[in-house]
């Protein structure tokens, strides 16, 4: 099967029909190339979605009030729900077995911040110490808000890296400096970075107790955020987060006299449930890409099969002579299969390499919110090579079987 003479015959046959060989090779190579491009794109979508969830804690539960849509217990439609400190305190006590990190939030959406001659408008948020971990923020200088800040109504502020860059020029040290935040003076005690980039780093955080007092908010809060305790597996985590979400929703609706089936009074966002749904969608997208890619490979394989049938027909007399001289059906089958596999593997491998090179060149320059790091891993490349070998054998089997059935006397007559 691996004799030099056999390989010489294969190369001579391919060279003799250069155009036919080239067209067949292109059809197979393009199929593999399209498969690699689609799989890389699928991974890019999956990586992009994962990176979006990594910007905040993946198991985050967010709660914020809305406006009622239904009458309930004598109360009319269009009533604004207001969350308060007591809601947060009771929720964290009742559901402590579910919760890992927790924070109430009071937001000042457009806080005017001034430092010397520099000024800017940024989102100011009053939070609890755990909010650092809910947001996946990392302290690069100083510290985050602590419990003492909240207990003592301290006028301390933590600023994002983007804010520090905007306000502190020429490498000036932010720590210990005083900022005018919407008319009140705060001392910078920390600088943070966030996986979400500049948008997330364009915020400043102050103790929530200070925010409520400074902006005459009383005990009102704008929202609450929680993260769930770590579970043994993803499905268990999703089930527990859904259970916590339902209990929390029931509790808050009862406290604020909101109808159980009113979808406007209390809003709760469960990031784990969202992640599950999106992973199902991305899995479906990748499966569809595999389907399309395999279909293009099949189209190429059919082309190889047709070419091999033509080759067998052209070499009928030669095959008849071989059989008359004692060649076995097995040797005839291996001869045709070897040629089909050779064409398929060489052409397919070329398409594979070209696809990998394209992603290697293009991937570093592709960056979007939901599309990043398009790539094809080693295991997929190995799987593709196996598909190539199987496809080549399949493409050559029917022509090889027909060649093995040729009767020498019929072949020599030229019929």
Secondary structure, DSSP 8 states (H G I E B T S, - for coil): ---HHHHHHHHHHHHHTHHHHHHHHHHHHHHHHHHHHHHHHHHHHHHHHHHHHHTS-TTEEEEEE-B--S-BTTB-TT-B--EEHHHHHHHHHHTTTTEEEEEEEEEEEEEEEEETTEEEEEEEEEE-TTHHHHTT-EEEEE----HHHHHTT--EEEEEHHHHHHHS-TT---TT-EEEETTEEEEEEEEEE-TT-TTGGGEEEEEHHHHHHHTT-TTEESEEEEEE---SSHHHHHHHHHHHHHHHHHHHHHHTT--TT-SSSEEEEEHHHHHHHHHHHHHHHHHHHHHHHHHHHHHHHHHHHHHHHHHHHHTHHHHHHHHHTT--HHHHHHHHHHHHHHHHHHHHHHHHHHHHHHHHHHGGG-EETTEE-----HHHHHHHHHHHHHHHHHHHHHHHHHHHH--HHHHHHT-
